[in-house]
Amino acid sequence: MTAMGNILYLVHRLPYPPNKGDKVRSYHLLRHLQQRHRVFLGTFIDDPEDAQHLPTLQAMCPDLHVERIHARSAKVKSLSGLLTGEALTLSYYRSAGMQRWVAQTTAEHNLQACVVFSSAMAQYAQPLLPQVPMLVDFVDVDSAKWTQYAPAHRWPLSMLYRREGNRLLAYERAMALLARRSYFVTPNETALFLSQAPECEGRVQSMGNGVDADFFMPGHRRLNPFEAGEQAIVFTGAMDYWPNIDGVSWFVADVLPLLRTRWPLSRFYIVGRGPSPQVQALASGHVVVTGTVPDVRPYLQYASAVVAPLRVARGIQNKILEAMAMQQPVITVSSCADAIGATAGQGLLRADTPEEFVQALQLLLESPYNAAALGQQARRYVEKECSWQAHLSGIDSCLGRTRDAHPHDADA
């Protein structure tokens, strides 16, 4: 399709491969923007393993600029925020190279708009205002995430997390006032932000996540990764991410012992890249920590049950939508179920206590027929309600409004 204009798209983490929550959303937003626009993508690479994918992303988006983040030095650099009074997240992602590339791109191309993914990237779009309108995909209320982390950690981390929550909220509020429009992944996240930033009423809206139901589909040619006779309880996710670490640690400590008294053949599989030392320490005869796997779909397809015990998490969890697309019912906490909106009859079962998780697992483990029926309902739900195209089209109307004020240049 002929491009309608030039879009600057700034993303805090390489949006390829789409193998973890934020990258799934940023990747699909990139592909959506490219349907009608020429996209200039500025992003960071924070995982050395992702470097192998740069040629693929370059072929997908030729107008690409990538800066590398070295986690240890970036964390040290971020502490400068303690002196300046700003959120540490901003200095963590601050790069002179990215600033130069944004300035050069702005000078050489007539930009229709700048789409920012994650609040930290708004610092690069702010100098372009008001000539280049800014749209911000906050995804979640990140400031609330930091505040939520605080009680789970000891001082001084608890103090730093609480401070980060406060400073980042002030920045989020300021950027939402400057942006043409801002987006959050669920109505609940939007309401939470507005409860803390009432001055932004009318400037923010929800834009949900979808799932690639063609990719996440049960297939007959995949090999079963589990041992014969075992009842595999599966969790998938990036295992260097604190909400996932907290969730699986709680499940192993509080739920699995109850589960194994009834189903001694049950085994918990923690499937995902980058398991932290805390997660690796969970491995035992009845807990398997896989690390990176070439394809998560066989683990979902052949699981006896899929769980998402995410006590500390925000927004829509892609891992849940992917499992539902794979025709698996999912047991998760109420906050995650609320974000997605499906009911138990649609394959999304709620459990908030160890006893409730065991009760929900009993329904699936004792009756594979019931589990299969709920799995079919889960797939129907995501096919009907969770199309990426339908969700991301919410950004198109704002991009259309900016086009009139910023006509295309010759290379559009």
N, C-alpha and C positions, 0 to 999 in steps of 0.2 A: 504494500500500500504506500502511496506517495506520502512523504513526510509533510506534516502541516506546520512544523515549527521546530525550533531548537530548544531542548530541555536540558538544563544542568541537573544531574542527579547525584546527590552526595550521600554516601552510605558509610557507616562506621566500620563495617566488616565486609570483606570480599563476598559478594552475593552469589558465589558459586564455589563448590557444588551446593545445592540446596539440601544440606544434610543435617541442619539443626534449625530450631524454631525461627530465629530472626532471619536467617539466611533463606529459609523457605519463602518467607513473606517478601523480603527485599528482592529476591530473584524473580518472583512472579510479578512484582510491581515493575521491575525493569522490563520484562517481556511485554507487559501491558502498555507501558509508555512507548515502547518501540513500535507498537502497532500503528501509531499515528504520528510519531515524532522522531526526529534525529536526537539521540540521547548522548550527551557527554557525561561519562561516568567517572567520578572521583571517589576513590575508596581506599581503605587500609587493608593490609594483610597482616593478621596477628598470629597465624598458625603456620609454621614452616611447611607443614604437610600440604597446605593449600597452594603452594608455589607451583606445583605440578599442573594445576588447573588454569594457570594464567593464559596459556595459548588458546585454550577453549573459550575463555571469557573474552579474550582479545578478538577472536574470530566472530564471536557473538555480538560484541560491541566494540567496533574499531576505535571509537573516540574514548579511549580508556586511559586513566592515569591512576597508578597505584603507588602508595607509600607504604613502607614496611614499619611495623611497630615491634620493638623488642620489649617484651613485657617487663622485664626487670628494670631497664633504664626508664621506661615510660612511667612505671610506678614511682620511681624516685623523682622524676620530673614533675609528676602530678602533685607532689607535696608542696610545690611552689604555691599552690592554691591556698595553703595555710597562711601564707604571708599576704597574698593579694585579697583574701576573703572570698574568692570565688569557689565554685564547685570543683572538686578534684577531677571529676570526669572531663571537664573542659580542657585543662592543661594536659591530661593524659592523651587526648586526641589532637593536641595542637601541633601543627607542623608547618614550618616555613615553606617547605616544598609544595604542600597542598595549597597554601595561600597564594604562592606564585602561579601555580597552574590555574587556579580559579580566576585570578586577575587576568592572565593571558587569554584564557578561553572567553572571558567576558569582553575583552578588548577586540578579539578577532571574530566573534560570532554574535549576531543579534539574538539574544536569548529571550525566549517567550516567557519562561518561568524557571525557578529553581525549586526542585522537589527535594526535600531534606528527609532522610530516613534516620531517625533517632535524634534526640535533642542535642547531642554533642556536636553534630555536624552543622547546626544552625549558625555557629560562630563564623563559618566560611560564607554563608549566604547573607548575613546581616549587613556587611559593607556594601552589598549590591543594591540594597533597598534605597529608595522606592522604585528605582528604574527597572529592576527585575523583581517581579512579585515572588514571594516565598510561600510554598505550601509545605507543611511539616507533618510527617507521619510519626507521631510520638510512639505509636503502637501501644505501649503500656504507660502508666504513670510511673516512670522510673524512680522518681523521688520517693514514692510510697514504698517501692521495693527496698530501697536502702533503709528507710525507717523501720520496715518490717524485719530486716535482718538484725537490727541492733540488739533486741532482747536475746537473740540466740547466740550472741558472742560476748566474750569477756572484755573488760576494759584493757587496753585503750581502743580496741576495734569497735566496741559498742558506741563509744563516744564519736569516733570518726564516722561510723555509719549514720548515726543520728544527725551529725553536722552535715554530712553529704545530702541526706534527705532534705534538710531545711534549705541549704544553698541551692540544690538542684531544683526544688520546687519554685523558688524565686525566679530562677532562670527560665523554667518552663512557662511560668506565667508571663514573663516579659516577651518571650518569643511568640507565644500564642496571640498576644496583642499586636505584634508586628506582622504576623503571617496573614495572608489572604484567607487561608483556611487551615485548620489543624484537624488531625484525625487520631482516633483511638480505636482499639481493636474490638471493643464491645461497648454496648450501652452502659454497662456497669462501670467500666473504666472512664467513660465520658462523664458519667454522673459523679464519680469520685473526684475527678479533676475539677469539675465545676463547683463542687462543694468546697474546694479549697481555693478556687479562682473564679468567684462569681462574676467578676468583671469581664470574663471571657464568654459569657452567655451569648449564643448566636454566632460565635466564631469557631466552634468546634463541633465535630460530628463523629459518628461511629462509621468505621469501614472494616468489616469483618474479614477473617481469614477463610480461605477455601482449602480444598484438597484436590490433588490430581488423581481423580478416580480411575483414569485409564491406566496410570502407572501402578497405583496401589489397588490391585485387583487379584483375587485368588487365581493361581495358575497350577496346572497339573504337572508341569515339568520341573518344578522346584523340588530339591531334595529335602527331606525332613531332617533338621539338625539335632533332634532330640533322641535320647535313648529309648528303646522299646520299653513300654510299660510305665514310664515315668509320667507324672502329671506336671507339665511345664507351666509355671506361672511366670509371665513375661512382663518386664518393664523395658521400654526403649527410651533413649535420650542421650544427650551429651553429658558424660559423667564427670566433667570438670565444672559443672554448673551447680551452684549452691542449692537451689530448690530441689534439683534431682538428687544430689548427695543426701540432703536432709530426708527426702522422701523414702529412698531405698534403705537408709540406715534405720529409720523408724519402722519400716515394714519388716526388716530382718529381726529387729529387737523385740517388737511388740506383737506383730501379726503372725509371722512364720511359726513360732513355737506353738501357738494355738492351732494353727492350720495343720501342722505335722502330727499332732495328737490324733486327728481324725483321718488324715490322708498321709500316711508315712511315706508314700511314693512321690509326694509333691516335691518339686525342686524349683527354686526361684532363680530365674535368669535375668541378669542385669546386662542389657545389650546396648552398647553405645561407646563412642570414641572417648579417649582421654580419661579413663577412670582415675580419680584422685587416689592418693595413698589411703584415705579413709574408706573409699569404696573397695579398693583392692583388698583391704584387710577383712572385708566381709566374706570373701571367698571361703568355701568350706565344702564338705561332702554334699550339702543340700543347697548351696548358693554358688552359682556360676557367674563369674564376671568375665564377659567375652572380650572386652575392648572393642576396637574397630572391627566391623564385619563387612564383607564386600556387598552384602545385600541384606537389609533388615526384613524384607518381606517373608522369607521362609520362617523366621522366628515368630512373626505375627500369624502367618497362615496356619501353622501347626501347633500353636499354643493351646493348651487346655483352658487358659484364661489369661486375659491381659488386664493389668492394673496400672493405675496412675495415682499413687498416694502422695500427691503434691500438696503438702500442708502449707508451704510457703511458695506461692506461685501467683502470677497475675495473667489475666487475659485468656485468650483461646489457646489451648495447647494443641499444636499440630500433631503431636504424637498420638493424641486421642482420635483426631479425625482420620489419621492414616490407618490406625487399627480398625476403626469402624468401616472405612472403605475396604479393608481386607476381609470384611464380613465377620468381624469379631466384636462381640459386646465388650464393653470396657467398664471396669469398676473404678470410680474416682471419687474424690471429695466433693462436697456440695458446691464449693466456690468454682471449681472447674466445670462441673455439670451446668451450673447457672450460666457460665460464659458461653457454652455451646448451645444450650437451650433444648437439647433432646431429653426425652423422658426415659424411664426404665423400659417401657414398652417399645421404645425406639432404639434400644440397645445401649443405653447409658445408665448404669446403676450407681446409686449414691451410697457412700459409706464414709463415715468420719471417725469411727472408733475401731479398735482392733476387732471387737465383737461384730460390728456391722460389716467389716471386710470379710470375716470368716463366714458370716451368714450369706452374704452375696456370692462368695466363692462356692459355697455349698450348692446354691442354685445351679451353678454352671458345671461343677465337677460331678455332681450326682446325676445330672441329666444332660448328657451331650445333645440330646434331641432339643431340649429347651435352649441350650446354648446356641445351637445352629439356627434355630428359629429367630432368636434375638439378634444373631449376627446378620441374618438376612434383612431384618428391619433396620439395623444400623447402617448397612450399605444403602438401602433405599433412602434413608434420611440424608446422608451426605450427598447422594446423587441429586436429590431435590433441593437441598438447602445450602450446599457448600461449594458452589461453583466459584472459582477464582474470578472469572470474567464478570459474573454478576456482582460480586463484592467490590472489586476494584474499579468498576465503572463509576463509582461514586466520585472519583477524583476528576472525571472528564469534564464535568460542567464547569468547574473552577478553571481548568486549563483552557476551556473554550472562551471564557470571559477575558482571560489575559491576552488571548490572541489578537483581539481587536486593538488593544493598546500597544502591542508589540508586533508589528508586521514582520514577516519572514525575511531573512536576507537571501542572497543569491544561492548560498550553499544549502538552504533548507531542503 
